Amino acid sequence: MSEGTTEKTSALETPNFRQSGSFILGSLSGGHGLFHWFSQSLNFMLPEIRDTFGISTAQVSYMAATRELVSGIVAMPGGVFTDMVRLHWGLILACCMAIFGLGWVVMGFSPIYPVVLVGMVLVALSTALWHLPAIAAISRRFPERRGTALSTHGVGGNIGDVIAMSITGFLLGFLGWQGLIKIYAIIPLLLAFMVFWSFRDIGRYNEITSDIVKPDLSRQLAQTRDLFKNPRLWGISLASGVRGMAFVSFMTFLPLYLNDELGLTGPSRGFYLMLPLIVGIPFTPLMGYISDRVGRKLVLIPGMILLGSLTFMLVPYGQGLTMVMLLIGLGTFLNSDQPLLTSAALDTTGREVAAATLGFMSFSRMILAAIAPPIGSIFYNINPDRVFIYIAVLFAIAIGILIITPIPKPQNSQ
C-alpha cells in the first residue's frame, strides 16, 4: 500500500539513531510507563481523595468516568487529525507530556473536588492523544511483529504500574496525596523538552525506505471513511469496549475494596495491587509473541475466560492467601489482552490510517468504560463483593463478541 508522496533524502538528511526501531520502541515504552505510573498512583490514592473531600464511593468513581469519557470524546477526531499531521508527531507528543504535567498541577492544588475533576480532564486529554501517535508509530515500524512490539510497549506500562504501587504506597504516608501529586507534576513538565528532541522526526520518514513522507490527505480521508464500513473493526472495538468496562471497574474498585473490607492502607494495599502488575511484566510480551504466531483469537479468548473465572472467584475467596493466588493468576492476562486487541484492529486496516484506527477503537472502548465505574458503584454499595460478579459478567460478554467476530491472522502467521 502506498505511503503518499516521498522525497529521497541526502546523506546529511538520513535519519539518525532516533529513527531506529529499538530507540522508538524503547523510548515510547518508557513514556508509556510514566503515564501508567501516574494513572495507577491516582487509583491508589482514591480512598485518601474520598476521605479528604468527604465524598461518596459513587462520587469518587466519577474520576475514572471523567477520564474515560474525555478520552473517548477526543479519540476519534484525534486519530484522524494525528494521521493528517504525521510530520508533526514529535510536537504532539511533547505537548501531551506538558499538558499531562499541568493536569497534575491542577489536582495537586485543588481546594475542592470539582477542581480535581478539571485536572483529570487535562490528564485524560493528554493521555488519550499521546497514545495515538505513539502506538501508530510502533505499529508502522513493526508490521510483521505488531503483537510482540505493542506488547513490549505494554510492558512499559506494566513497569510504570509496579512503580506506582511501590513508590506511591511508600511516600503517601509521608507526603499526603496532594503533596505527592505536586512533586510528581514536575517530572512530565521537565520531560516535555526531551520528548520533543527524541521524537521530532518520528513521523517524517518512511519506515522502510527512509524517504521523507508527505501524507496523501485525500487518500487518508477516503481510507478513514472506509473504517466505518469495516465489520471486523466494529466487532473488535466493541469487544475492547466491554473489556475496558471490566478493566476500569477492576482497577477502580479493588483499591477501595482492599481499604474498606480488608482494612489495608499504604504499603500493605500496594502489595496486593502490585501482584497482578508484576506478573504481567513477563506475560504481556509472551502473549504478544504467541499471538503473532498462532493468531490473536486463539490467545484472547482463553485469556479472557481465565480473567472472568478468577474475578468471579474473588467473591468467595477475596482475602488472605487465596486472594494473593487469584491476583497472581489475574496478572497473567489482565494487561496482556488490550495490546492484542489493538494489534487485531490494526491487522484489519491500512498503515496510512493507523492513528484513525486507534481513535475509532479508543472511542468505543473509553465511552463504554466511562459508564462502568458509576454502574459498579451501585453494586459496590449493595455489597462490595458484588462488584466482582459485575466485572466477571463483563468479561463473559466480551468473550461472546470475540467468538462471533472474524479476526484476520497476523502477516507472519499466515
C-alpha positions in Angstrom: 0.0 0.0 0.0 1.4 3.4 -0.9 2.6 5.8 1.7 1.8 9.0 -0.1 4.4 11.3 -1.8 8.1 10.7 -0.8 11.3 12.6 -1.4 14.8 11.0 -1.4 17.0 12.1 1.5 20.6 13.2 1.1 23.3 11.6 3.2 23.2 14.6 5.6 19.4 14.2 6.0 19.5 10.4 6.7 17.6 9.6 9.8 19.8 9.2 12.9 19.6 6.7 15.7 16.3 8.3 16.9 14.7 6.7 13.9 15.9 3.2 14.8 13.3 0.7 15.8 14.9 0.0 19.2 15.0 3.6 20.1 11.5 4.3 19.1 10.1 1.2 20.9 12.2 1.7 24.0 11.6 5.4 24.4 7.8 5.3 23.7 7.6 2.3 26.1 9.3 4.5 28.7 6.8 7.3 28.1 4.0 4.8 28.4 5.4 3.7 31.7 5.3 7.3 33.0 1.7 7.7 32.1 0.8 4.4 33.8 2.9 5.3 36.9 0.9 8.4 37.4 -2.5 7.0 36.5 -2.2 4.0 38.8 -0.9 6.3 41.5 -4.2 8.1 41.3 -6.1 4.9 41.6 -4.1 4.0 44.6 -5.0 7.4 46.2 -8.7 7.1 45.7 -9.5 6.2 49.3 -7.5 9.2 50.5 -9.1 11.5 48.0 -12.6 10.3 49.1 -11.7 10.9 52.8 -10.3 14.4 52.1 -13.3 15.8 50.4 -15.9 13.7 52.3 -17.4 12.3 49.1 -19.2 9.0 48.4 -17.9 6.0 46.6 -20.2 6.9 43.7 -18.7 10.3 43.5 -15.1 9.1 43.7 -16.0 6.8 40.7 -16.6 10.0 38.7 -12.8 10.4 38.4 -12.5 7.2 36.4 -15.7 8.0 34.5 -14.3 11.5 33.6 -11.0 10.1 32.4 -12.6 7.6 30.2 -15.3 9.9 28.8 -12.9 12.7 27.9 -10.5 10.1 26.3 -13.3 8.7 24.3 -14.5 12.0 23.0 -11.1 13.1 21.8 -10.1 9.7 20.4 -12.0 9.6 17.2 -11.2 13.2 15.9 -7.8 12.9 17.4 -7.0 9.8 15.5 -8.0 11.4 12.1 -6.1 14.6 13.0 -3.0 12.6 14.0 -2.8 10.7 10.7 -3.1 14.0 8.8 -0.2 15.8 10.7 2.2 12.9 10.8 5.1 15.2 10.1 4.5 16.8 13.5 4.0 13.8 15.7 7.0 14.8 17.8 5.4 18.1 18.7 2.1 16.4 19.5 3.9 14.0 21.9 5.8 16.9 23.6 2.6 18.9 24.1 0.8 15.9 25.5 3.6 15.4 28.1 3.4 19.1 29.1 -0.4 19.1 29.4 -0.2 15.9 31.4 2.0 17.6 33.9 -0.3 20.7 34.0 -3.2 18.4 34.9 -1.3 17.1 37.9 -0.5 20.6 39.0 -4.3 21.4 39.0 -5.1 18.3 41.0 -2.3 18.9 43.4 -3.5 22.4 44.3 -7.3 21.7 44.1 -9.2 23.0 47.1 -12.5 21.2 46.2 -13.4 18.0 44.5 -14.7 19.6 41.2 -11.3 21.1 40.6 -9.8 17.6 40.9 -12.1 16.6 38.0 -10.8 19.6 36.0 -7.3 18.4 36.4 -8.5 14.9 35.4 -9.9 16.3 32.2 -6.4 17.6 31.3 -4.8 14.3 32.3 -7.3 12.3 30.2 -6.9 14.6 27.2 -3.1 14.4 27.1 -3.1 10.6 27.8 -5.5 9.8 25.0 -3.7 12.0 22.4 -0.3 10.6 23.4 -1.3 7.0 22.7 -2.4 7.8 19.1 0.9 8.7 17.5 2.9 6.5 19.9 1.1 3.3 19.1 0.7 4.2 15.4 4.4 4.8 15.1 5.2 1.4 16.7 2.7 -0.4 14.6 4.1 1.1 11.4 7.6 0.4 12.4 7.0 -3.3 13.2 4.2 -4.5 10.9 5.2 -8.2 10.9 5.8 -8.3 14.7 3.0 -6.0 15.7 1.7 -8.1 18.6 5.2 -8.5 20.1 6.0 -4.8 19.6 2.8 -3.5 21.1 3.0 -6.0 24.0 6.5 -4.8 24.7 5.2 -1.2 24.7 2.6 -2.6 27.2 5.4 -3.8 29.4 6.5 -0.2 29.8 3.0 0.5 31.2 3.2 -2.6 33.5 6.5 -1.4 34.9 5.0 2.0 35.5 2.1 0.4 37.3 4.5 -1.5 39.6 6.5 1.7 40.3 3.2 3.4 41.2 2.2 0.8 43.7 5.6 0.6 45.4 6.8 4.2 45.4 3.4 5.8 45.9 2.4 3.3 48.6 5.6 4.2 50.5 5.5 8.0 50.0 1.8 8.5 50.5 2.1 8.2 54.3 4.8 10.9 54.5 3.6 13.5 51.9 -0.2 13.0 51.7 -1.9 12.6 48.3 -1.8 16.3 47.3 1.8 16.8 48.3 2.9 13.7 46.4 1.0 14.8 43.3 2.7 18.3 43.4 6.1 16.5 43.3 5.0 14.1 40.6 3.8 17.0 38.4 7.4 18.3 38.0 8.5 15.2 36.1 6.4 15.4 32.9 6.8 19.2 32.7 10.6 18.8 32.5 10.4 15.7 30.2 8.4 17.6 27.6 11.5 19.1 26.2 13.3 15.8 26.0 10.3 14.2 24.3 10.3 16.8 21.5 14.1 16.3 20.9 13.6 12.5 20.9 10.6 12.3 18.6 10.7 15.4 16.5 11.2 13.3 13.3 9.2 10.2 14.3 6.5 10.6 11.7 8.6 12.2 9.0 10.2 9.2 7.3 9.0 6.1 5.5 9.9 3.3 7.9 11.2 1.0 5.1 13.0 3.3 2.7 13.9 6.3 4.9 12.4 8.6 2.4 10.7 11.8 3.6 7.0 11.3 3.6 4.4 13.8 2.5 1.0 12.3 3.6 -1.7 12.0 0.9 -4.6 13.6 2.7 -7.3 12.8 0.2 -6.3 9.1 0.3 -6.2 9.2 4.1 -9.7 10.7 4.3 -11.1 8.0 1.9 -9.5 5.2 4.0 -10.7 6.8 7.2 -14.3 6.7 5.8 -13.8 3.1 5.0 -13.1 2.3 8.6 -16.8 2.8 9.4 -17.7 0.1 6.9 -15.3 -2.5 8.4 -17.4 -5.1 10.4 -14.3 -6.7 11.8 -13.2 -3.4 13.3 -16.6 -2.8 14.8 -16.6 -6.2 16.4 -13.1 -5.9 17.8 -13.8 -2.3 19.0 -17.0 -3.5 20.8 -15.2 -6.4 22.5 -12.4 -3.9 23.5 -15.0 -1.6 24.9 -16.7 -4.2 27.1 -13.3 -5.4 28.2 -12.4 -1.8 29.0 -15.5 -1.6 31.2 -14.3 -4.7 33.2 -10.7 -3.4 33.5 -11.5 0.1 34.6 -14.0 -1.2 37.1 -11.5 -3.7 38.5 -8.7 -1.0 38.9 -11.2 1.5 40.4 -12.8 -0.7 43.0 -10.0 -3.1 44.0 -8.2 -0.3 46.0 -11.5 0.6 47.6 -12.2 -3.0 48.5 -8.8 -3.5 50.0 -9.2 -0.4 52.1 -12.8 -0.8 53.1 -13.2 -4.6 53.5 -9.7 -5.7 54.4 -8.5 -2.5 56.2 -5.3 -2.3 54.1 -3.5 1.0 53.8 -0.2 2.3 52.4 2.4 -0.4 51.6 0.0 -3.3 52.5 -2.5 -2.1 50.0 0.2 -1.5 47.5 1.4 -5.1 47.9 -1.9 -6.6 46.8 -2.3 -4.1 43.9 1.2 -4.7 42.7 0.8 -8.5 42.4 -1.0 -8.8 39.1 1.1 -5.9 37.7 4.4 -7.7 38.4 3.2 -10.9 36.9 2.1 -9.0 33.8 5.7 -7.9 33.0 6.9 -11.2 31.6 3.5 -12.4 30.4 2.5 -9.4 28.3 5.3 -9.8 25.7 4.9 -13.5 25.8 1.3 -13.3 24.9 2.1 -10.9 22.1 4.8 -13.2 20.7 2.4 -16.2 20.8 -0.4 -14.2 19.1 2.0 -13.2 16.3 2.4 -16.9 15.5 -0.9 -18.6 16.2 -3.3 -15.6 15.8 -4.9 -13.1 18.2 -8.2 -15.0 18.7 -6.5 -18.2 20.0 -4.8 -16.2 22.7 -7.5 -13.7 23.5 -10.5 -16.0 24.1 -8.7 -18.4 26.6 -7.1 -15.5 28.3 -10.4 -13.7 28.9 -12.1 -16.9 30.1 -9.3 -17.0 32.7 -9.9 -13.4 33.7 -13.6 -13.8 34.1 -13.3 -17.1 36.1 -10.7 -15.7 38.5 -12.5 -12.5 39.0 -15.7 -14.4 39.9 -13.7 -16.4 42.4 -12.8 -13.3 44.3 -16.4 -13.3 45.6 -15.9 -16.3 48.0 -12.1 -16.1 48.3 -11.4 -12.3 48.4 -9.0 -12.4 51.3 -5.8 -14.0 52.6 -3.5 -16.3 50.7 -6.3 -17.4 48.3 -6.7 -13.8 47.2 -3.0 -13.5 46.7 -3.0 -16.5 44.4 -6.0 -15.2 42.5 -4.4 -11.8 41.9 -1.2 -13.6 40.7 -3.4 -15.6 38.3 -5.2 -12.5 37.0 -1.8 -10.9 36.3 -1.1 -13.4 33.5 -3.6 -11.7 31.2 -5.0 -8.6 32.9 -2.7 -6.3 31.0 -1.9 -8.6 28.1 -5.3 -8.5 26.3 -5.5 -4.9 25.3 -2.3 -4.9 23.2 -3.6 -8.0 21.4 -7.0 -6.3 20.7 -5.1 -3.2 19.4 -3.0 -5.5 17.2 -6.1 -7.3 15.9 -7.7 -3.9 15.0 -4.5 -2.7 13.2 -4.3 -6.1 11.4 -7.6 -5.2 9.6 -6.7 -1.7 8.4 -4.1 0.2 6.4 -0.9 1.7 7.5 -1.9 5.2 6.5 -4.8 5.2 8.9 -3.2 3.6 11.9 -4.0 6.5 14.2 -7.5 6.8 13.0 -8.0 3.1 13.6 -6.8 3.6 17.2 -9.1 6.6 17.6 -12.0 4.5 16.3 -11.2 1.7 18.7 -10.4 4.0 21.6 -13.7 5.9 21.2 -15.9 2.8 21.7 -13.6 1.4 24.4 -13.5 4.6 26.5 -17.1 5.7 26.1 -18.2 2.3 27.4 -15.6 2.3 30.1 -16.8 5.8 31.2 -20.2 4.3 32.3 -18.6 1.3 34.1 -17.5 2.9 37.4 -20.8 4.6 38.2 -22.6 1.3 37.5 -20.0 -0.6 39.5 -20.6 1.8 42.5 -24.2 0.7 42.6 -23.1 -3.0 43.1 -20.3 -1.9 45.5 -22.7 0.0 47.7 -25.1 -3.0 47.9 -22.2 -5.3 48.8 -18.6 -4.8 47.8 -18.3 -8.5 46.7 -21.0 -7.9 44.1 -18.7 -5.6 42.0 -16.5 -8.7 41.2 -19.6 -10.5 39.8 -20.3 -7.4 37.7 -16.8 -7.4 36.3 -16.9 -11.2 35.6 -20.1 -10.8 33.6 -18.5 -8.0 31.5 -15.6 -10.3 30.6 -18.1 -13.0 29.6 -19.8 -10.6 27.3 -16.5 -9.6 25.7 -15.7 -13.3 25.1 -19.0 -13.8 23.3 -18.3 -10.8 21.0 -14.9 -12.1 20.2 -16.2 -15.6 19.4 -18.5 -14.3 16.7 -16.1 -11.7 15.3 -13.9 -12.9 12.4 -10.3 -11.7 13.2 -7.6 -12.0 10.5 -4.3 -13.7 11.3 -1.2 -11.6 11.5 1.0 -11.4 8.4 3.7 -13.8 9.6 1.3 -16.4 10.9 -0.3 -16.9 7.5 
